[in-house]
Amino acid sequence: MSKSKFQTMGQQFGRRSWAEPWKIKMVEPISMITAEERLKACQDAGYNTFLMRSEDVYIDLLTDSGTSAMSDRQWAGIMMGDEAYAGSRNFYNLEAAIQKYYGYKYVVPTHQGRGAEHLISQATITKGDYIPGNMYFTTTRLHQELAGGIFVDVIIDEAHDPIDQHPFKGNVDLDKMAALVDKVGAEKIPYVSLAGTVNMAGGQPVSMANVKALRAFCDKHSIRIYLDATRMYENAFFIQEREDEYADKSIAEILFEFCSYTDAAWMSAKKDNLVNIGGWLAVNQAEVAEKARNMVVVYEGLHTYGGMAGRDMEALAIGIAEGVEDDHVASRVRQVRYLGKLLLDWDIPIMEPVGGHAIFVDAKRFYNHIPQDQFPAQTLAAQLYLDSGVRSMERGVVSAGRDPQTGDHRYPALELTRLTIPRRVYTQAHMDVVAESIKAVYDAREQTKGLKMVYEPEYLRFFQARFEPI
Ligand SMILES: *Cc1c(COP(=O)(O)O)cnc(C)c1O
């Protein structure tokens, strides 16, 4: 649990490179299909990278969700699965790991993050409630809306500006919180939905000072704080790097303190926790835990497995402890930054500062001739695939969906193409190939035309929508 050795070595001896705190024991072959095959694959997928076959992809930066490489220890844990229907010992190991590192009292396992979002939304939201949050996340907001809640964005304005260099662009704007309380009354706000490193804002962190101030505000108004802990390890890294009082604290210590200002958390364990599937809900209030346990048996599975196999819970318990190690988190964030620096050196417009899990290319500036209703970020994802078989994804107008009241597209300020880096999977050489391909697509930008949507599903349309070139 100590600070990164590289940091202290660097201070002593001048230049020191960092390297991954692991070596490769098993490899999975990958290859690039031909340009004609890529065109056919792209057409068959309706120009939507979510509809492509993984075998047609060379370097897969679609998501960091469930794509991590597990360690030899986690694989050994898989062999220790206790597949009892009830009371598996792996559940108790998982519960102990969450209590130790995150500090919450009651743990409810779920099949993945959205299972936990469903439970907590149904357990705590009444129709007509308002749910302030530091920017929306797709599944989180949908579950809040399905439970009858109305999402209100209370992130600081800087988060919507892709070049603003604010060190904590995930922060909550307390004036926006106060305005909402004045307008609707605190009794209409069951909780603040706080995300550590804001995915949709480019993986931007929340400062410890901000969560402390938010806690004080919420205590005054009896509002709870529920944390989307999906990428809190990365958030803790930014606190260590950017808030002076935390420079000598470990990621684990920072994580624990941050969580202590919140009342509950939900987790997509497929991210920070280094497993391929899994999630959990952890809460401090007994009555919320009881409601969630009543529902978990309906929607997920018994409260001691929640949709996971015993072996999966064991790998998760081990992943929780491995993922929080300082050297691991530092090398992960630095690999993301390595790719970001290559792109910035070539003047390719990306979201700054570079966040924890992904590079977000600013498609509005990249394709400044393509209007937002012709899906510039979706276009860029398709062009990148056509150039090199690198898979990315859209985070712009397609992901934002339609306004439930008016039925119109929601036009977010940020129109981004996300290159998400899986944990412990690719090398710097892969990052070089990705950067060079983006450069080639950038150089050809003026000849590129946008897309039109030819099929649109009702929910979370970005997953299954289909497009054609204009
Ligand atoms: C992935 C994610 C979720 C949803 O989790 P799943 O495991 O995909 O269901 C929720 N919040 C954030 C910030 C995420 O990145």
The ligand as a Gaussian input file, in Angstrom:
#p B3LYP/6-31G(d) Opt

LIG

0 1
 C      -19.604000       0.870000     -16.969000
 C      -20.184000       1.882000     -16.082000
 C      -21.381000       1.657000     -15.404000
 C      -22.269000       0.438000     -15.657000
 O      -21.655000      -0.733000     -15.319000
 P      -21.832000      -2.118000     -16.135000
 O      -20.958000      -3.059000     -15.398000
 O      -21.428000      -1.879000     -17.539000
 O      -23.282000      -2.486000     -16.024000
 C      -21.816000       2.631000     -14.513000
 N      -21.119000       3.755000     -14.326000
 C      -19.989000       4.018000     -14.984000
 C      -19.258000       5.296000     -14.745000
 C      -19.473000       3.093000     -15.890000
 O      -18.356000       3.371000     -16.558000

